Amino acid sequence: MLTTLIILIVIIGAIAGFVISLYNALVRARQTAEEAWSGIDVQLKRRADLIPNLVETVKGYASHERGTLEEVVEKRNKAQSVAANDVTGRAQAEGELTQALGRLFALSEAYPDLKANQNFADLQASLEKTESEIQMARRYYNGAARELNVKVESFPSNIIAGQFGFEKRDYFEIEEPADRAVPNVSF
């Protein structure tokens, strides 16, 4: 009887330890995904902060290109208004903003004085660096989301995930094939 009780306690302890281990792995994966999303958010905010200065610089040289300038501002505002936790919506809005920025940079070809403007060149370089940072943050986030999603869907951690409300994360992807095209930026 005592031996059976000890074996039962050891088995229950091992199961409890296993459940705690799975739960902690899920928490770690969720926190990593949240941290990764924060990195994307920081870079997107940085890009959004550069856009008004870029638009003002272009406005001085290409004032009759009002439609392009307004589109960039509209897409920036749309991207900023998407809920912080709406990964899919944010990805779509940011893709539209990237396309609008590509059209804005294309204007520099038609305006040699704008192309030669140091402020414009600095802003363009900063934006290019930020785009690179966004790509790195996106890859990190998608990797973290993948790790969480695997844990949420894999047996036996899916049982623990279901019991404690862990959910899969959306990937930060560009939906439209045309949005995947790199904007034509030339100096």
C-alpha positions in Angstrom: 0.0 0.0 0.0 2.7 2.5 0.9 4.7 1.5 -2.2 1.6 2.1 -4.4 1.1 5.5 -2.7 4.7 6.5 -3.3 4.5 5.4 -7.0 1.3 7.3 -7.4 2.8 10.5 -5.8 5.9 10.2 -8.1 3.6 9.7 -11.2 1.4 12.7 -10.2 4.6 14.8 -9.6 6.0 13.8 -12.9 2.8 14.7 -14.7 2.5 18.0 -12.8 6.1 18.8 -13.7 5.5 18.0 -17.3 2.4 20.2 -17.4 4.2 23.1 -15.7 7.1 22.7 -18.2 4.7 22.9 -21.2 2.9 25.8 -19.8 6.1 27.7 -19.2 7.3 27.0 -22.7 4.0 28.4 -24.1 4.4 31.5 -21.9 7.9 32.0 -23.1 6.9 31.6 -26.8 4.0 34.1 -26.3 6.3 36.6 -24.7 8.8 36.2 -27.5 6.1 36.8 -30.1 4.9 39.9 -28.3 8.4 41.3 -28.0 9.0 40.6 -31.7 5.7 42.4 -32.6 6.9 45.3 -30.5 10.1 45.5 -32.6 8.0 45.7 -35.8 5.8 48.4 -34.2 8.8 50.5 -33.3 10.2 50.4 -36.8 6.8 51.1 -38.4 6.4 54.1 -36.1 9.9 55.3 -37.0 8.9 55.1 -40.7 5.7 56.9 -40.1 7.5 59.7 -38.3 9.8 60.2 -41.3 7.0 60.5 -43.8 5.7 64.0 -43.0 9.2 65.5 -43.4 9.6 63.7 -46.7 6.2 64.9 -48.0 7.0 68.5 -47.0 10.4 68.3 -48.8 8.8 67.0 -51.9 5.9 69.5 -51.7 8.4 72.3 -52.2 9.6 70.9 -55.5 6.5 69.1 -56.8 3.6 71.0 -55.6 1.4 70.1 -58.5 1.9 66.4 -57.6 -0.7 66.8 -54.9 -2.5 63.5 -55.6 0.7 61.5 -54.8 1.5 63.5 -51.7 -2.1 63.2 -50.4 -2.1 59.4 -51.1 1.1 59.0 -49.0 -0.4 60.9 -46.1 -3.7 59.0 -46.4 -1.9 55.6 -46.4 0.3 56.7 -43.5 -2.7 57.7 -41.4 -4.5 54.5 -42.3 -1.5 52.4 -41.2 -1.3 54.4 -38.0 -5.0 53.8 -37.2 -4.9 50.0 -37.4 -5.2 48.4 -34.0 -1.9 47.5 -32.5 -2.8 43.8 -32.2 -4.2 43.5 -35.7 -1.2 41.9 -37.5 -3.0 41.1 -40.7 -4.7 44.6 -41.0 -1.4 46.3 -40.2 0.5 44.2 -42.8 -2.1 45.2 -45.4 -2.0 48.9 -44.5 1.8 49.0 -44.4 1.9 47.3 -47.8 -0.3 50.0 -49.3 1.9 52.6 -47.7 5.0 51.1 -49.2 3.5 51.3 -52.7 2.5 54.9 -52.2 6.1 55.7 -51.0 7.4 54.0 -54.1 5.3 56.4 -56.2 6.6 59.3 -54.2 10.2 58.4 -54.8 9.5 58.0 -58.5 8.7 61.7 -58.5 12.4 62.4 -57.8 13.2 61.2 -61.3 11.0 64.0 -62.8 12.5 66.7 -60.5 16.3 66.8 -60.7 16.5 69.6 -58.1 14.5 67.5 -55.7 16.8 64.5 -56.4 19.8 66.7 -55.6 18.3 68.1 -52.4 20.4 67.0 -49.4 17.4 66.9 -47.0 15.5 64.7 -49.5 18.5 62.4 -49.9 18.9 62.1 -46.1 15.3 61.3 -45.6 15.4 58.8 -48.4 18.5 57.1 -46.9 16.8 57.1 -43.4 13.7 55.5 -44.9 15.7 52.9 -46.7 17.5 52.0 -43.5 14.2 51.8 -41.7 12.7 49.6 -44.4 15.7 47.2 -43.9 15.0 47.3 -40.1 11.4 46.5 -40.7 12.3 43.5 -42.8 14.6 42.2 -40.0 11.9 42.8 -37.4 9.3 41.1 -39.6 11.5 38.0 -40.0 12.1 37.8 -36.2 8.4 38.2 -35.5 7.3 35.6 -38.0 9.9 33.2 -36.5 8.6 33.8 -33.0 5.0 33.5 -34.2 5.9 30.2 -35.9 7.4 28.8 -32.7 4.3 29.8 -30.7 2.0 28.4 -33.3 3.9 25.0 -33.4 3.5 24.8 -29.6 -0.1 25.7 -29.7 -0.9 23.1 -32.3 1.5 20.3 -31.3 0.5 17.4 -29.0 0.6 17.4 -26.0 1.2 21.1 -25.6 -2.0 21.8 -27.5 -4.0 20.4 -24.6 -2.3 22.8 -22.2 -2.6 25.7 -24.7 -6.4 25.1 -25.1 -6.9 24.9 -21.3 -5.1 28.1 -20.6 -6.2 30.2 -23.6 -3.0 30.3 -25.7 -3.8 31.2 -29.3 -2.0 31.1 -32.6 -0.5 34.4 -33.9 -1.0 35.7 -37.4 2.1 36.2 -39.5 3.1 39.6 -40.7 2.8 39.0 -44.4 2.0 41.1 -47.4 -1.2 39.8 -49.0 -1.2 41.5 -52.4 1.5 40.2 -54.9 1.9 43.8 -56.2 2.7 44.9 -52.6 5.7 42.5 -52.6 7.4 44.4 -55.3 10.3 46.5 -54.1 9.6 50.2 -54.7 11.8 51.7 -57.3 14.1 54.0 -55.4 16.9 55.6 -57.3 19.2 58.5 -56.4 
